[in-house]
């Protein structure tokens, strides 16, 4: 449950403990991944990175491309939070590639959204719009109404930053 970080930590701890007893590597990696999410939500990026890397190593061993995508996207997010956009974009692009290879359309659209936001943070609005539109197209394809609304809003924000107020309002209204 992403909205209750303490429960997330509790479940991740249980997953790690049970998976270690059963020698269940995927469960262990998933527990590490959610520990990373927990620490990321607590703004403890050092611990978050430690757990994301632990999860990444196991998912690589298991050749679990969908979960590898999640790890790379989450690591990219930390780099982005720290202002290291070069690494952020490299990790997010790799994560998007894994998500696409796993045919995880929702995950791919989230990655594209994050990449768009990274470009926006750098002031590269044309690239930001390109990736946000890619995200929007996938969200429309999978009929993700909440995701569609987020994409329209993000595109509207970029257009607003570019001074394209009428276009921005149109996207905000669609949102």
C-alpha positions in Angstrom: 0.0 0.0 0.0 1.9 3.1 -1.3 -0.4 5.4 0.8 0.6 3.8 4.2 4.4 3.7 4.4 4.5 2.0 7.8 2.4 -0.9 6.5 4.6 -1.0 3.4 7.7 -1.4 5.7 5.9 -4.1 7.7 4.9 -6.1 4.6 8.4 -5.7 3.1 10.0 -7.0 6.3 7.6 -10.0 6.4 8.3 -10.7 2.7 12.0 -10.6 3.3 11.9 -12.8 6.4 9.5 -15.4 4.8 11.5 -15.4 1.5 14.8 -15.9 3.3 13.3 -18.9 5.1 11.9 -20.4 2.0 14.8 -19.5 -0.2 12.4 -17.6 -2.5 14.5 -15.2 -4.4 11.7 -13.3 -6.2 10.0 -12.7 -2.9 13.3 -11.5 -1.3 13.9 -9.1 -4.3 10.4 -7.8 -4.1 10.8 -7.2 -0.4 14.0 -5.3 -1.0 12.3 -3.3 -3.8 9.5 -2.2 -1.4 12.0 -1.4 1.3 13.6 0.9 -1.3 10.2 2.5 -2.0 9.6 2.9 1.8 13.0 4.7 2.3 12.5 6.7 -0.9 9.1 7.9 0.6 10.9 8.8 3.8 13.5 10.8 1.8 16.3 8.5 2.9 17.8 8.1 -0.5 20.9 6.4 0.6 19.0 3.5 2.1 16.5 3.5 -0.8 19.3 3.2 -3.3 20.9 0.3 -1.2 17.7 -1.7 -1.3 16.9 -0.9 -5.0 20.4 -2.2 -5.9 19.9 -5.4 -3.8 16.6 -6.0 -5.6 18.2 -5.2 -9.0 20.9 -7.8 -8.5 18.4 -10.6 -7.7 16.0 -9.6 -10.5 19.0 -9.6 -12.9 19.8 -13.1 -11.8 16.2 -14.2 -12.2 15.9 -12.4 -15.6 12.7 -10.7 -14.4 12.6 -7.9 -16.9 9.4 -6.3 -15.6 10.8 -6.0 -12.1 14.2 -4.8 -13.5 12.3 -2.0 -15.1 10.8 -1.0 -11.8 14.2 -1.0 -10.2 15.8 1.1 -12.9 12.9 3.6 -12.9 13.1 3.9 -9.1 16.9 4.4 -9.1 16.4 7.0 -11.9 13.9 8.8 -9.7 16.4 9.1 -6.9 19.0 10.5 -9.3 16.4 13.0 -10.5 15.5 14.1 -7.0 19.2 14.7 -6.4 19.4 16.8 -9.6 21.6 14.3 -11.4 19.6 14.3 -14.6 22.1 12.5 -16.8 21.9 9.4 -14.6 18.2 9.9 -14.0 17.4 9.8 -17.7 19.8 6.9 -18.4 18.2 4.8 -15.6 14.7 5.8 -16.6 15.3 5.1 -20.3 16.6 1.6 -19.4 13.6 1.0 -17.1 11.2 2.1 -19.9 13.0 -0.4 -22.2 12.5 -3.2 -19.8 8.9 -2.3 -19.1 8.2 -2.2 -22.9 10.0 -5.6 -23.4 7.8 -7.1 -20.7 4.7 -5.6 -22.4 4.0 -3.7 -19.2 2.1 -0.9 -20.8 1.2 0.9 -17.6 4.8 0.7 -16.4 6.1 2.0 -19.7 3.6 4.9 -19.6 4.7 5.8 -16.1 8.4 5.6 -17.2 7.7 7.9 -20.1 5.8 10.3 -17.8 8.8 10.4 -15.5 11.2 10.9 -18.4 9.1 13.8 -19.6 9.1 15.4 -16.1 12.9 15.0 -16.0 13.2 16.9 -19.3 10.9 19.5 -18.0 13.0 20.0 -14.9 15.9 20.7 -17.2 13.9 23.2 -19.3 13.9 20.9 -22.3 10.2 21.4 -23.0 10.1 19.9 -26.5 11.5 16.6 -25.3 9.3 16.8 -22.2 6.2 17.1 -24.5 7.4 14.2 -26.7 7.6 11.8 -23.7 4.5 13.0 -22.1 2.6 12.5 -25.4 4.1 8.9 -25.6 2.8 8.3 -22.1 -0.6 9.8 -22.9 -1.0 7.5 -26.0 -0.3 4.4 -24.0 -2.6 5.5 -21.2 -5.4 6.1 -23.7 -4.7 2.7 -25.2 -5.1 0.9 -21.9 -8.0 3.2 -20.8 -6.2 4.4 -17.7 -8.5 7.3 -16.8 -6.4 8.6 -13.9 -3.2 8.3 -15.9 -4.8 10.1 -18.8 -5.8 13.0 -16.5 -2.2 13.1 -15.1 -0.8 13.2 -18.6 -3.1 16.0 -19.7 -2.2 18.0 -16.6 1.5 17.5 -17.1 1.3 18.5 -20.7 -0.7 21.6 -19.7 2.0 22.5 -17.2 4.7 22.3 -19.8 2.7 24.4 -22.3 2.1 26.9 -19.5 5.8 27.2 -18.9 6.3 27.8 -22.6 3.8 30.7 -22.4 1.3 28.8 -24.6 -1.6 29.7 -22.3 -4.5 28.8 -24.5 -3.1 25.4 -25.3 -2.3 24.9 -21.6 -5.8 25.7 -20.6 -7.2 23.3 -23.1 -5.1 20.4 -21.7 -5.9 21.4 -18.1 -9.6 21.3 -19.0 -9.2 17.9 -20.6 -7.5 16.8 -17.3 
